[in-house]
Amino acid sequence: MATKQKILIVDDDSNIAELISLYLTKECFDTKIVEDGEEALIAFKEFSPDLILLDLMLPGIDGYEVCREIRKTSNIPIIMLSAKGEIFDKVLGLELGADDYMIKPFDSKELVARVKAILRRYKNTSVTQQTTNTPANIAPKSDYVEYPDLLINLTNYSVTYKGKNIDIPPKELELLYFLASSPNQVFTREQLLDHIWGYEYLGDTRTVDVHVKRIREKINDHDSWALATVWGIGYKFETR
């Protein structure tokens, strides 16, 4: 029998938490509910969840701080839940490392669909990353793009920059790979949302800006190439 995937639900509204738990349990997930930030950090270590549903407005330590602490040690998927629908709040949540952001009230079926979609992507990433120990004399078949001082490998979800492996989340890697695969081609934010996040993600175009900003924090422009902004349109991977 397959082991159930575990979902940690962090919400001080017991009615919402119980409803989410009910829907997820019906989909054969194992759930645990905690009501504040301190409990969430303890449960993260003891329950070892596969994904966290994290409310932002919590007593004591808020959801932003919980996310920040977890991201110091783990890339576990996090979906933030909040009644705060301002762009600033969404962008802040994504910059702290959340994988998705849902505004209350939300449809429970949509939440379950997003949970499944993110877990699928995370599982696929984990599996491919386990193939990185291939002997050097055996060249695996790879989907990759290579430029001076930059190698982006979609087969094992790795990025090598100036000879060093870069720790980069799956969505950032997929975005960088997509742009670098079509050098000098301009893509709108809407096109990038559609290609990278697909129909399962109902976000806004600022999501793309946040991920590009994160990539630039890890990878600087090169004399031969750059991740360029095309003002008023979108982005391109520019070669020189």
Secondary structure, 3 states (H helix, E strand, C coil): CCCCCEEEEECCCHHHHHHHHHHHHHCCCEEEEECCHHHHHHHHHHHCCCEEEEECCCCCCCHHHHHHHHHCCCCCCEEEEECCCCHHHHHHHHHCCCCEEEECCCCHHHHHHHHHHHHHHHHHHHHHHCCCCCCCCCCCCCCEEEECCEEEECCCCEEEECCEEECCCHHHHHHHHHHHCCCCCCEEHHHHHHHHHCCCCCCCCHHHHHHHHHHHHHCCCCCCEEEEEECCCEEEEEEC
